[in-house]
């Protein structure tokens, strides 16, 4: 019985409650997950607005900020790794600016996400959108693990600008009609 309940609970967590059960769950909002992406977009837009006067949204300063954010936003994973290695954060701080940059660059998906966010801040006047969170999450893995990535023109341009395509030996396409010839 317990195992069956656990399986059902896991299913609900992964795909959501069945429609007939939604009304029975107090406060249930099937679109609550969208709030995370909307908050992300709002926070990114606020960051760009604050950084822009000092030039922190682009250039070398923007790159350093993006890499620092990548470390801080993955604090829990770094804590776990440091604990397993019997180290603490002083080991990371001791790397200095250049060493911490190399650390982020040595973790391909982390580096890709940092670069995509950095370039989104620097190369677009368009406000951040909730869909940008999913795009960055998907593309940072795809550019590292896939042979071919087909995406929107803006993201294809950023992947290429960051040289993530060549670094990961991945073909990046912005037009789905170009895919068949790449598969031959």
Biotite code that builds the C-alpha atoms (Angstrom):
import biotite.structure as struc

atoms = struc.array([
    struc.Atom([0.000, 0.000, 0.000], chain_id="A", res_id=1, res_name="UNK", atom_name="CA", element="C"),
    struc.Atom([2.750, 2.442, 1.021], chain_id="A", res_id=2, res_name="UNK", atom_name="CA", element="C"),
    struc.Atom([4.685, 1.731, -2.179], chain_id="A", res_id=3, res_name="UNK", atom_name="CA", element="C"),
    struc.Atom([1.589, 2.424, -4.287], chain_id="A", res_id=4, res_name="UNK", atom_name="CA", element="C"),
    struc.Atom([1.020, 5.754, -2.516], chain_id="A", res_id=5, res_name="UNK", atom_name="CA", element="C"),
    struc.Atom([4.636, 6.703, -3.037], chain_id="A", res_id=6, res_name="UNK", atom_name="CA", element="C"),
    struc.Atom([4.393, 5.935, -6.761], chain_id="A", res_id=7, res_name="UNK", atom_name="CA", element="C"),
    struc.Atom([1.186, 7.967, -7.069], chain_id="A", res_id=8, res_name="UNK", atom_name="CA", element="C"),
    struc.Atom([2.738, 10.884, -5.154], chain_id="A", res_id=9, res_name="UNK", atom_name="CA", element="C"),
    struc.Atom([5.796, 10.816, -7.403], chain_id="A", res_id=10, res_name="UNK", atom_name="CA", element="C"),
    struc.Atom([3.589, 10.744, -10.517], chain_id="A", res_id=11, res_name="UNK", atom_name="CA", element="C"),
    struc.Atom([1.611, 13.759, -9.298], chain_id="A", res_id=12, res_name="UNK", atom_name="CA", element="C"),
    struc.Atom([4.822, 15.662, -8.569], chain_id="A", res_id=13, res_name="UNK", atom_name="CA", element="C"),
    struc.Atom([6.146, 14.963, -12.054], chain_id="A", res_id=14, res_name="UNK", atom_name="CA", element="C"),
    struc.Atom([3.049, 15.497, -14.193], chain_id="A", res_id=15, res_name="UNK", atom_name="CA", element="C"),
    struc.Atom([0.601, 17.269, -11.918], chain_id="A", res_id=16, res_name="UNK", atom_name="CA", element="C"),
    struc.Atom([-2.663, 16.239, -10.375], chain_id="A", res_id=17, res_name="UNK", atom_name="CA", element="C"),
    struc.Atom([-5.353, 14.760, -12.611], chain_id="A", res_id=18, res_name="UNK", atom_name="CA", element="C"),
    struc.Atom([-7.949, 17.391, -13.577], chain_id="A", res_id=19, res_name="UNK", atom_name="CA", element="C"),
    struc.Atom([-10.665, 15.756, -11.493], chain_id="A", res_id=20, res_name="UNK", atom_name="CA", element="C"),
    struc.Atom([-8.458, 16.041, -8.371], chain_id="A", res_id=21, res_name="UNK", atom_name="CA", element="C"),
    struc.Atom([-7.351, 19.659, -8.870], chain_id="A", res_id=22, res_name="UNK", atom_name="CA", element="C"),
    struc.Atom([-10.505, 21.116, -7.335], chain_id="A", res_id=23, res_name="UNK", atom_name="CA", element="C"),
    struc.Atom([-10.025, 18.970, -4.232], chain_id="A", res_id=24, res_name="UNK", atom_name="CA", element="C"),
    struc.Atom([-6.525, 20.301, -3.509], chain_id="A", res_id=25, res_name="UNK", atom_name="CA", element="C"),
    struc.Atom([-6.657, 23.501, -1.493], chain_id="A", res_id=26, res_name="UNK", atom_name="CA", element="C"),
    struc.Atom([-4.747, 26.313, -3.186], chain_id="A", res_id=27, res_name="UNK", atom_name="CA", element="C"),
    struc.Atom([-3.777, 24.172, -6.181], chain_id="A", res_id=28, res_name="UNK", atom_name="CA", element="C"),
    struc.Atom([-2.617, 26.243, -9.137], chain_id="A", res_id=29, res_name="UNK", atom_name="CA", element="C"),
    struc.Atom([-1.630, 24.215, -12.221], chain_id="A", res_id=30, res_name="UNK", atom_name="CA", element="C"),
    struc.Atom([0.299, 27.218, -13.541], chain_id="A", res_id=31, res_name="UNK", atom_name="CA", element="C"),
    struc.Atom([2.245, 27.973, -10.355], chain_id="A", res_id=32, res_name="UNK", atom_name="CA", element="C"),
    struc.Atom([5.467, 26.745, -11.959], chain_id="A", res_id=33, res_name="UNK", atom_name="CA", element="C"),
    struc.Atom([5.280, 29.657, -14.403], chain_id="A", res_id=34, res_name="UNK", atom_name="CA", element="C"),
    struc.Atom([5.814, 32.076, -11.531], chain_id="A", res_id=35, res_name="UNK", atom_name="CA", element="C"),
    struc.Atom([9.416, 30.892, -11.209], chain_id="A", res_id=36, res_name="UNK", atom_name="CA", element="C"),
    struc.Atom([10.190, 31.791, -14.818], chain_id="A", res_id=37, res_name="UNK", atom_name="CA", element="C"),
    struc.Atom([8.377, 35.108, -14.567], chain_id="A", res_id=38, res_name="UNK", atom_name="CA", element="C"),
    struc.Atom([10.305, 35.982, -11.397], chain_id="A", res_id=39, res_name="UNK", atom_name="CA", element="C"),
    struc.Atom([13.557, 34.984, -13.125], chain_id="A", res_id=40, res_name="UNK", atom_name="CA", element="C"),
    struc.Atom([12.817, 37.290, -16.067], chain_id="A", res_id=41, res_name="UNK", atom_name="CA", element="C"),
    struc.Atom([11.905, 40.155, -13.775], chain_id="A", res_id=42, res_name="UNK", atom_name="CA", element="C"),
    struc.Atom([15.061, 39.688, -11.691], chain_id="A", res_id=43, res_name="UNK", atom_name="CA", element="C"),
    struc.Atom([17.278, 39.516, -14.785], chain_id="A", res_id=44, res_name="UNK", atom_name="CA", element="C"),
    struc.Atom([15.744, 42.696, -16.176], chain_id="A", res_id=45, res_name="UNK", atom_name="CA", element="C"),
    struc.Atom([16.263, 44.459, -12.838], chain_id="A", res_id=46, res_name="UNK", atom_name="CA", element="C"),
    struc.Atom([19.894, 43.281, -12.763], chain_id="A", res_id=47, res_name="UNK", atom_name="CA", element="C"),
    struc.Atom([20.549, 44.612, -16.248], chain_id="A", res_id=48, res_name="UNK", atom_name="CA", element="C"),
    struc.Atom([18.991, 47.947, -15.341], chain_id="A", res_id=49, res_name="UNK", atom_name="CA", element="C"),
    struc.Atom([21.179, 48.238, -12.211], chain_id="A", res_id=50, res_name="UNK", atom_name="CA", element="C"),
    struc.Atom([24.374, 47.149, -13.968], chain_id="A", res_id=51, res_name="UNK", atom_name="CA", element="C"),
    struc.Atom([24.013, 49.168, -17.137], chain_id="A", res_id=52, res_name="UNK", atom_name="CA", element="C"),
    struc.Atom([25.212, 52.547, -15.769], chain_id="A", res_id=53, res_name="UNK", atom_name="CA", element="C"),
    struc.Atom([28.524, 50.975, -14.636], chain_id="A", res_id=54, res_name="UNK", atom_name="CA", element="C"),
    struc.Atom([28.880, 48.763, -17.725], chain_id="A", res_id=55, res_name="UNK", atom_name="CA", element="C"),
    struc.Atom([28.342, 45.584, -15.710], chain_id="A", res_id=56, res_name="UNK", atom_name="CA", element="C"),
    struc.Atom([25.963, 44.173, -18.281], chain_id="A", res_id=57, res_name="UNK", atom_name="CA", element="C"),
    struc.Atom([28.648, 43.626, -20.940], chain_id="A", res_id=58, res_name="UNK", atom_name="CA", element="C"),
    struc.Atom([32.371, 43.395, -21.596], chain_id="A", res_id=59, res_name="UNK", atom_name="CA", element="C"),
    struc.Atom([34.921, 41.914, -19.230], chain_id="A", res_id=60, res_name="UNK", atom_name="CA", element="C"),
    struc.Atom([33.034, 43.095, -16.158], chain_id="A", res_id=61, res_name="UNK", atom_name="CA", element="C"),
    struc.Atom([29.868, 41.428, -17.436], chain_id="A", res_id=62, res_name="UNK", atom_name="CA", element="C"),
    struc.Atom([31.813, 38.198, -18.028], chain_id="A", res_id=63, res_name="UNK", atom_name="CA", element="C"),
    struc.Atom([33.253, 38.230, -14.491], chain_id="A", res_id=64, res_name="UNK", atom_name="CA", element="C"),
    struc.Atom([29.832, 38.916, -13.005], chain_id="A", res_id=65, res_name="UNK", atom_name="CA", element="C"),
    struc.Atom([28.256, 36.071, -15.014], chain_id="A", res_id=66, res_name="UNK", atom_name="CA", element="C"),
    struc.Atom([30.877, 33.601, -13.788], chain_id="A", res_id=67, res_name="UNK", atom_name="CA", element="C"),
    struc.Atom([30.549, 34.753, -10.177], chain_id="A", res_id=68, res_name="UNK", atom_name="CA", element="C"),
    struc.Atom([26.776, 34.369, -10.414], chain_id="A", res_id=69, res_name="UNK", atom_name="CA", element="C"),
    struc.Atom([27.220, 30.880, -11.850], chain_id="A", res_id=70, res_name="UNK", atom_name="CA", element="C"),
    struc.Atom([29.194, 29.870, -8.765], chain_id="A", res_id=71, res_name="UNK", atom_name="CA", element="C"),
    struc.Atom([26.842, 31.537, -6.297], chain_id="A", res_id=72, res_name="UNK", atom_name="CA", element="C"),
    struc.Atom([23.691, 30.180, -7.898], chain_id="A", res_id=73, res_name="UNK", atom_name="CA", element="C"),
    struc.Atom([25.095, 26.677, -7.651], chain_id="A", res_id=74, res_name="UNK", atom_name="CA", element="C"),
    struc.Atom([26.240, 27.076, -4.067], chain_id="A", res_id=75, res_name="UNK", atom_name="CA", element="C"),
    struc.Atom([24.592, 23.857, -2.924], chain_id="A", res_id=76, res_name="UNK", atom_name="CA", element="C"),
    struc.Atom([26.365, 21.769, -5.576], chain_id="A", res_id=77, res_name="UNK", atom_name="CA", element="C"),
    struc.Atom([29.668, 23.453, -4.769], chain_id="A", res_id=78, res_name="UNK", atom_name="CA", element="C"),
    struc.Atom([29.094, 22.857, -1.044], chain_id="A", res_id=79, res_name="UNK", atom_name="CA", element="C"),
    struc.Atom([28.531, 19.154, -1.730], chain_id="A", res_id=80, res_name="UNK", atom_name="CA", element="C"),
    struc.Atom([31.658, 18.919, -3.888], chain_id="A", res_id=81, res_name="UNK", atom_name="CA", element="C"),
    struc.Atom([33.774, 20.807, -1.363], chain_id="A", res_id=82, res_name="UNK", atom_name="CA", element="C"),
    struc.Atom([32.532, 18.589, 1.460], chain_id="A", res_id=83, res_name="UNK", atom_name="CA", element="C"),
    struc.Atom([33.377, 15.431, -0.490], chain_id="A", res_id=84, res_name="UNK", atom_name="CA", element="C"),
    struc.Atom([36.832, 16.834, -1.203], chain_id="A", res_id=85, res_name="UNK", atom_name="CA", element="C"),
    struc.Atom([37.193, 17.834, 2.475], chain_id="A", res_id=86, res_name="UNK", atom_name="CA", element="C"),
    struc.Atom([37.615, 21.489, 1.506], chain_id="A", res_id=87, res_name="UNK", atom_name="CA", element="C"),
    struc.Atom([35.733, 24.675, 2.207], chain_id="A", res_id=88, res_name="UNK", atom_name="CA", element="C"),
    struc.Atom([34.984, 27.855, 0.267], chain_id="A", res_id=89, res_name="UNK", atom_name="CA", element="C"),
    struc.Atom([38.449, 29.256, 1.041], chain_id="A", res_id=90, res_name="UNK", atom_name="CA", element="C"),
    struc.Atom([39.770, 26.794, -1.556], chain_id="A", res_id=91, res_name="UNK", atom_name="CA", element="C"),
    struc.Atom([37.605, 28.451, -4.207], chain_id="A", res_id=92, res_name="UNK", atom_name="CA", element="C"),
    struc.Atom([38.389, 31.982, -3.048], chain_id="A", res_id=93, res_name="UNK", atom_name="CA", element="C"),
    struc.Atom([42.106, 31.122, -3.102], chain_id="A", res_id=94, res_name="UNK", atom_name="CA", element="C"),
    struc.Atom([41.827, 30.496, -6.840], chain_id="A", res_id=95, res_name="UNK", atom_name="CA", element="C"),
    struc.Atom([41.478, 34.238, -7.373], chain_id="A", res_id=96, res_name="UNK", atom_name="CA", element="C"),
    struc.Atom([39.600, 35.874, -10.213], chain_id="A", res_id=97, res_name="UNK", atom_name="CA", element="C"),
    struc.Atom([41.348, 33.969, -13.015], chain_id="A", res_id=98, res_name="UNK", atom_name="CA", element="C"),
    struc.Atom([41.123, 30.629, -11.229], chain_id="A", res_id=99, res_name="UNK", atom_name="CA", element="C"),
    struc.Atom([37.427, 30.990, -10.475], chain_id="A", res_id=100, res_name="UNK", atom_name="CA", element="C"),
    struc.Atom([36.819, 31.864, -14.127], chain_id="A", res_id=101, res_name="UNK", atom_name="CA", element="C"),
    struc.Atom([38.687, 28.722, -15.169], chain_id="A", res_id=102, res_name="UNK", atom_name="CA", element="C"),
    struc.Atom([36.655, 26.701, -12.674], chain_id="A", res_id=103, res_name="UNK", atom_name="CA", element="C"),
    struc.Atom([33.376, 27.812, -14.283], chain_id="A", res_id=104, res_name="UNK", atom_name="CA", element="C"),
    struc.Atom([34.807, 27.200, -17.761], chain_id="A", res_id=105, res_name="UNK", atom_name="CA", element="C"),
    struc.Atom([35.805, 23.667, -16.700], chain_id="A", res_id=106, res_name="UNK", atom_name="CA", element="C"),
    struc.Atom([32.162, 22.786, -15.992], chain_id="A", res_id=107, res_name="UNK", atom_name="CA", element="C"),
    struc.Atom([30.693, 22.836, -19.514], chain_id="A", res_id=108, res_name="UNK", atom_name="CA", element="C"),
    struc.Atom([26.978, 23.199, -18.747], chain_id="A", res_id=109, res_name="UNK", atom_name="CA", element="C"),
    struc.Atom([27.631, 25.809, -16.063], chain_id="A", res_id=110, res_name="UNK", atom_name="CA", element="C"),
    struc.Atom([29.864, 27.735, -18.435], chain_id="A", res_id=111, res_name="UNK", atom_name="CA", element="C"),
    struc.Atom([27.301, 27.554, -21.238], chain_id="A", res_id=112, res_name="UNK", atom_name="CA", element="C"),
    struc.Atom([24.512, 28.852, -18.994], chain_id="A", res_id=113, res_name="UNK", atom_name="CA", element="C"),
    struc.Atom([26.707, 31.685, -17.717], chain_id="A", res_id=114, res_name="UNK", atom_name="CA", element="C"),
    struc.Atom([27.678, 32.671, -21.257], chain_id="A", res_id=115, res_name="UNK", atom_name="CA", element="C"),
    struc.Atom([24.109, 32.587, -22.532], chain_id="A", res_id=116, res_name="UNK", atom_name="CA", element="C"),
    struc.Atom([22.935, 34.772, -19.654], chain_id="A", res_id=117, res_name="UNK", atom_name="CA", element="C"),
    struc.Atom([25.877, 37.131, -20.121], chain_id="A", res_id=118, res_name="UNK", atom_name="CA", element="C"),
    struc.Atom([25.152, 37.542, -23.811], chain_id="A", res_id=119, res_name="UNK", atom_name="CA", element="C"),
    struc.Atom([21.419, 37.885, -23.232], chain_id="A", res_id=120, res_name="UNK", atom_name="CA", element="C"),
    struc.Atom([22.200, 40.832, -20.953], chain_id="A", res_id=121, res_name="UNK", atom_name="CA", element="C"),
    struc.Atom([24.712, 42.350, -23.350], chain_id="A", res_id=122, res_name="UNK", atom_name="CA", element="C"),
    struc.Atom([23.253, 41.826, -26.799], chain_id="A", res_id=123, res_name="UNK", atom_name="CA", element="C"),
    struc.Atom([19.552, 42.444, -26.449], chain_id="A", res_id=124, res_name="UNK", atom_name="CA", element="C"),
    struc.Atom([17.529, 45.535, -25.793], chain_id="A", res_id=125, res_name="UNK", atom_name="CA", element="C"),
    struc.Atom([14.442, 43.330, -25.540], chain_id="A", res_id=126, res_name="UNK", atom_name="CA", element="C"),
    struc.Atom([13.172, 42.783, -22.015], chain_id="A", res_id=127, res_name="UNK", atom_name="CA", element="C"),
    struc.Atom([13.842, 39.403, -20.452], chain_id="A", res_id=128, res_name="UNK", atom_name="CA", element="C"),
    struc.Atom([10.964, 36.963, -20.849], chain_id="A", res_id=129, res_name="UNK", atom_name="CA", element="C"),
    struc.Atom([9.833, 34.005, -18.763], chain_id="A", res_id=130, res_name="UNK", atom_name="CA", element="C"),
    struc.Atom([10.715, 31.678, -21.655], chain_id="A", res_id=131, res_name="UNK", atom_name="CA", element="C"),
    struc.Atom([14.373, 32.755, -21.413], chain_id="A", res_id=132, res_name="UNK", atom_name="CA", element="C"),
    struc.Atom([14.804, 30.591, -18.309], chain_id="A", res_id=133, res_name="UNK", atom_name="CA", element="C"),
    struc.Atom([13.715, 27.434, -20.143], chain_id="A", res_id=134, res_name="UNK", atom_name="CA", element="C"),
    struc.Atom([15.759, 28.396, -23.221], chain_id="A", res_id=135, res_name="UNK", atom_name="CA", element="C"),
    struc.Atom([18.960, 28.840, -21.214], chain_id="A", res_id=136, res_name="UNK", atom_name="CA", element="C"),
    struc.Atom([18.378, 25.659, -19.217], chain_id="A", res_id=137, res_name="UNK", atom_name="CA", element="C"),
    struc.Atom([17.729, 23.587, -22.337], chain_id="A", res_id=138, res_name="UNK", atom_name="CA", element="C"),
    struc.Atom([20.458, 25.092, -24.482], chain_id="A", res_id=139, res_name="UNK", atom_name="CA", element="C"),
    struc.Atom([23.193, 24.905, -21.848], chain_id="A", res_id=140, res_name="UNK", atom_name="CA", element="C"),
    struc.Atom([22.776, 21.134, -21.770], chain_id="A", res_id=141, res_name="UNK", atom_name="CA", element="C"),
    struc.Atom([22.094, 20.687, -25.459], chain_id="A", res_id=142, res_name="UNK", atom_name="CA", element="C"),
    struc.Atom([25.176, 22.590, -26.626], chain_id="A", res_id=143, res_name="UNK", atom_name="CA", element="C"),
    struc.Atom([27.366, 20.342, -24.466], chain_id="A", res_id=144, res_name="UNK", atom_name="CA", element="C"),
    struc.Atom([25.745, 16.952, -25.078], chain_id="A", res_id=145, res_name="UNK", atom_name="CA", element="C"),
    struc.Atom([24.189, 17.093, -28.550], chain_id="A", res_id=146, res_name="UNK", atom_name="CA", element="C"),
    struc.Atom([25.793, 16.888, -31.968], chain_id="A", res_id=147, res_name="UNK", atom_name="CA", element="C"),
    struc.Atom([23.271, 19.303, -33.503], chain_id="A", res_id=148, res_name="UNK", atom_name="CA", element="C"),
    struc.Atom([21.208, 22.036, -31.853], chain_id="A", res_id=149, res_name="UNK", atom_name="CA", element="C"),
    struc.Atom([18.350, 23.777, -33.655], chain_id="A", res_id=150, res_name="UNK", atom_name="CA", element="C"),
    struc.Atom([17.109, 26.889, -31.902], chain_id="A", res_id=151, res_name="UNK", atom_name="CA", element="C"),
    struc.Atom([15.817, 30.397, -32.434], chain_id="A", res_id=152, res_name="UNK", atom_name="CA", element="C"),
    struc.Atom([18.032, 32.750, -34.403], chain_id="A", res_id=153, res_name="UNK", atom_name="CA", element="C"),
    struc.Atom([18.841, 34.902, -31.349], chain_id="A", res_id=154, res_name="UNK", atom_name="CA", element="C"),
    struc.Atom([20.041, 31.907, -29.305], chain_id="A", res_id=155, res_name="UNK", atom_name="CA", element="C"),
    struc.Atom([21.934, 30.401, -32.236], chain_id="A", res_id=156, res_name="UNK", atom_name="CA", element="C"),
    struc.Atom([23.776, 33.700, -32.620], chain_id="A", res_id=157, res_name="UNK", atom_name="CA", element="C"),
    struc.Atom([24.647, 33.784, -28.917], chain_id="A", res_id=158, res_name="UNK", atom_name="CA", element="C"),
    struc.Atom([25.864, 30.190, -28.909], chain_id="A", res_id=159, res_name="UNK", atom_name="CA", element="C"),
    struc.Atom([28.132, 30.985, -31.831], chain_id="A", res_id=160, res_name="UNK", atom_name="CA", element="C"),
    struc.Atom([29.258, 34.340, -30.419], chain_id="A", res_id=161, res_name="UNK", atom_name="CA", element="C"),
    struc.Atom([30.362, 32.586, -27.226], chain_id="A", res_id=162, res_name="UNK", atom_name="CA", element="C"),
    struc.Atom([32.052, 29.937, -29.406], chain_id="A", res_id=163, res_name="UNK", atom_name="CA", element="C"),
    struc.Atom([30.166, 27.268, -27.510], chain_id="A", res_id=164, res_name="UNK", atom_name="CA", element="C"),
    struc.Atom([29.511, 25.483, -30.795], chain_id="A", res_id=165, res_name="UNK", atom_name="CA", element="C"),
    struc.Atom([33.201, 25.055, -31.606], chain_id="A", res_id=166, res_name="UNK", atom_name="CA", element="C"),
    struc.Atom([34.185, 24.368, -27.986], chain_id="A", res_id=167, res_name="UNK", atom_name="CA", element="C"),
    struc.Atom([31.715, 21.485, -27.844], chain_id="A", res_id=168, res_name="UNK", atom_name="CA", element="C"),
    struc.Atom([31.972, 20.375, -31.486], chain_id="A", res_id=169, res_name="UNK", atom_name="CA", element="C"),
    struc.Atom([28.246, 21.009, -31.940], chain_id="A", res_id=170, res_name="UNK", atom_name="CA", element="C"),
    struc.Atom([26.493, 22.198, -35.078], chain_id="A", res_id=171, res_name="UNK", atom_name="CA", element="C"),
    struc.Atom([24.143, 25.081, -34.292], chain_id="A", res_id=172, res_name="UNK", atom_name="CA", element="C"),
    struc.Atom([21.277, 25.796, -36.667], chain_id="A", res_id=173, res_name="UNK", atom_name="CA", element="C"),
    struc.Atom([18.631, 28.501, -36.632], chain_id="A", res_id=174, res_name="UNK", atom_name="CA", element="C"),
    struc.Atom([16.582, 27.037, -39.456], chain_id="A", res_id=175, res_name="UNK", atom_name="CA", element="C"),
    struc.Atom([14.982, 23.619, -39.147], chain_id="A", res_id=176, res_name="UNK", atom_name="CA", element="C"),
    struc.Atom([15.057, 23.193, -42.928], chain_id="A", res_id=177, res_name="UNK", atom_name="CA", element="C"),
    struc.Atom([18.886, 23.010, -42.684], chain_id="A", res_id=178, res_name="UNK", atom_name="CA", element="C"),
    struc.Atom([18.706, 19.919, -40.474], chain_id="A", res_id=179, res_name="UNK", atom_name="CA", element="C"),
    struc.Atom([18.102, 17.164, -43.067], chain_id="A", res_id=180, res_name="UNK", atom_name="CA", element="C"),
    struc.Atom([21.324, 17.899, -44.958], chain_id="A", res_id=181, res_name="UNK", atom_name="CA", element="C"),
    struc.Atom([23.267, 17.734, -41.659], chain_id="A", res_id=182, res_name="UNK", atom_name="CA", element="C"),
    struc.Atom([21.864, 14.302, -40.929], chain_id="A", res_id=183, res_name="UNK", atom_name="CA", element="C"),
    struc.Atom([23.145, 12.733, -44.148], chain_id="A", res_id=184, res_name="UNK", atom_name="CA", element="C"),
])
